[in-house]
Amino acid sequence: MNPPYLTPEALHSFISAALQEDIGPGDYSSLASIPEGKIGQAKLLIKESGILAGVELATYIFQAVDPKLEVELLKKDGEEVHAGDIGFLVSGPSASILSAERLVLNCMQRMSAIATKTHRLTQLISHTKARLMDTRKTTPNFRLMEKWAVLIGGGVNHRFALYDMIMLKDNHVDFAGGIRKAIERTKKYLEENQLKLKIEVETRNLEEVDEVLQVGGVDYIMLDNMDPDTMKEAVRRIDGKMGTEASGGITESNLVEVAECGVDYISMGALTHSVSSLDISLKAF
């Protein structure tokens, strides 16, 4: 089942804007060099091992460029691939294949890199209850695809944007005059505006954890930049009353140690902002 943000309208909007950026008034290289009506075939060639992502999106892109293009899927999203594998075959007007090529590859290379990293890190903590989660540290106008790739890789999506969840971070708390005031004003605002949104509060120490517990009415507590001993004590005090999320300073080297503290979720901006594209190409044959 697709997440709520992954709507046909959202996909159409993204693809239309991306094609306008790339093709504009016309793909003159293809229009100038390829005979009109020329039919061709191309294959998606995998050049590096990883988790494939963006296959479904690629079919939408090809259809948006030219409904005459036909795609035969040989691999699916979330499947492990290796150098030499073929992801799909596409056939139809040759110029249309080339017009779609770069957008398909740009999306699939980055999405596959994110899915690959998410899968690898998720495997490291599979012996714990912790789930790996993304953040809003995404590429502008590409968040839809990056969060989709995290799901494909076996991770969990955090809030999609500023409008679908309340997250009271350190700056919110400080500007509001403290945790109690921030939470109480938030609950009042949601009630007055008839909004049903989950609330998460960032905490920096055990005193702030205790204050959130005293105020109540919160769904999640973020444990920010806490050392393992402090985090374990925070989880003990929370005792399942609210969900827990570890965040801040989490890398591949300390991920397992954090997961073993007993938290429910671990958020890592690096899932989306620090990946190297998977090597994939589209070759005519």
N, C-alpha and C positions, 0 to 999 in steps of 0.2 A: 504494500500500500504506500502510495506516494505521500510525502509530508505536505502539510497544508499550503506551504509557499510555492510548491511545484505545480502550478496551474497551467493549463493550455495558454491562457492569456499572458502569463509571465514568460513562458517559453517563446511565444510568438513575438512579444515585445523585445526580448533579448536578441533573438535571431534577426529580426528586422533591422534593429539598430546596428548590429554587428556587420550585417551585409551592406548596409548603407555606408558604413565607415570604410569597408574594404573594397566594394565594387563601385559605389557611387553611380555615375552615369553609364558606366560600362567597363567590362574587362577587356580593354582594347588589345592586350597581348593575344588573348585567345581568339577574339573576333577577327583580328587582322591576319593571323597565321593559319588558322584551321578552317578547312573548307566547310561551308554551310551544309548542315545535314550529316556531317561526319559522326559516326557512331563508334564508341570505344569502350574499353573496360579498364579498370584499375583495381589494385588490391591494397589493403591496408597491411603494411609490412611492419611487424614488431621486431625491433632491433635490440631490445633489452628486457630482461626478466622483470616482472612486476605484476600488479593487479590492474587489469584493464578497466577503464571507466570512460564514459562518454559515448558508448556505442549507440544507445538509444537516442541520445542527443544528435549524433551524426545523421541518423536516419531522418530526423526532423529537418536538419539543415539541408540535406540533399533535396528533400521534397519542396522546401521553401525556394530553393534556387531554381528547380525545374521538376515539375511533377512527372516528367518522362523518365527521370532517373530511377533505377531499380537497385535495391541493396539486398544482397544475400549475406545474412549474418552467419559467420563461422565460429565466433566467440561472443560471449555475452558479458554484460557489466558484472564486475566482481569476480571474474574468472582469472585464475593465475595463468600468465602467459610467459613465453620465453623467446629469446632471439630466434628468428626464422619462422615464427608462427604467423599465420594470416588471420587478421581479425574479421574482415569482411571483403566482399567483392562488390563493386558498384559498376553498373553498365548503363549506357544511354548516350545522349549527345556529348561528344568529347569536350566541347567548349564549356558546357555546364559542369562537368566533372571538375575541370580546372578552376572554374569560378568558385566552387564550393571548397576546394582543397585546403586552402590556408585556414579558413575558419574551423573546419573539421579538425585539422591537426592541432591548431592552437588550443582548442578546447580539450581534445583527447589527451594531448601530451601533458597538460597541467593537471587535468582531472585524474589521470592515471597515476601521476606522481603523488598526488594527495592521497588517493586510495591506497597506494602502495605503502606509504609511510604510516598511514592510519592502521592498516592491517598489521604491519610489522610491530608497531608499538602495542597494539591491542593484544597480540599474541604474548607479549612479555608479561602482561598482567592478567592473563586468563585464569590464573589460579586464585585470584582475588575476586571480590564482588564489585570492585571499582570499574566504572565504564569511562572510556576515553571520550572527551567532549571537545568540540571546536569553540571558537570565540567569534567576535565581530572583527577580528584582525584579518580582513579579507581584502582582495583587490577590488577597488571601486568598479561598480557595474558588472562584476563577475561573481558576486557573493552567491547567487543562486546556484551556479555550477560548482563552486568550491564546497559549499555545504552538502550538495548532492553527492559529491565525490567522497566526503567524509562518511556518509551513510553507506555508500557502496563498499568502502574499506572496512566497515564493521564498527564505526564509531557512532557517536550520538550527537545530534545537533543541540546546541544551546539555543537561546532566543535567536530569531532571525534578524531582528532589528530593534530599534528603540521603542516600537509601538506594541509589541506582543508579549512583553513581560516587564515587570518592575525590577530593576537591579539598583540598589542603593549602595554605591561604592564609596570609597573613602572621601572623595570630594563632595559627594552629595551629603554625607553625614556631617562633614565639617561645615559646609555652607548652611546646613539646616540647623546647626547648633547642637548636634549630638544624635546618638542612635535613637533614643526615645522620641525626640521631636520629629526626626525623619520618618520613623515608622508610623507614628500617630497621624502626621500630616498626610502621609501616603494613603493610609486606610480611609481617612476622611475624604480625600480627593477621589478615590475609586468609588466610594459610596455615592458621593454627590454627582458623579458623572456616569453612574451606572456601568462601571467597567469591571469585568471579572478577569483580573490578571493575577498570575502568581507573583509572589514577592520574594526576592532574595536580598540578603544584606551581607555586605563584606565586613569581615572582622579581622583585626590585626593582632589581637592578643586574647588571652582567656577572660580578661575583664569585660571586653566587648562581647565575647560569646555569652557570658553570664547575663549581660544587659539585654541582649536580644531574647534570650530565654525568658527573662523576667517580663518583658513587654509582650511577647507572644504575637500570634497572628501572622507569622512568617512561614513561608513554605521551605526555603532553603537558607542555609548559612554558608557563606564562602569563608574558607580558612586561607587567608592570604599570606604567603611568604612565611609560614610557620615552620619551625624545625620539627623533625619527626616526633620528639617527645611531647612537645606542646600540642601538636596535631592529634596525637593519640589521646591526650588528656581532654582535648576539646571534643573529640568523638565520644569519649566516655561520658562527658557531662551532657552532651546533646541527647545521647541514649535513644536515638531513633525518633525523637519528637519532631525533628525537621530533617530534611535531606541535607547532606553535606557535600560541598564541592571544594577540592583542593585547587589552589591556583597560585601562580607567581613563582618564577624561578625553577620551574619543573622542566627537566631535560631528560633525554633518553638515559643518561647515567644515573639519575636518582628517581626515575619513574616507578620502579618496582618498590623501592623503599617507601615512597609516598602511598602507593596503592595498599601496601601492607599495614598502613596506619588505620585502615578500616573505613575510609571515606567511600561515599557512594559514587562520586564523579571526580574526574580529574580533567581540568580544562587546560589546553595547550594551544596557544596562538601559533606555535611553530607548525602545526598540522597544515595550515594554509599559507602562512607568510614566509616559510623557509624551506621550500622544496625545489628540487631541480627536475625539470621536465623529463618525462620518460621518452626515450628515443623511439619515435614512430614515424613512418613516412607513407606516402601514397604513391604507388608506382604503376604506370601504364603497362599493359601487357597485351 
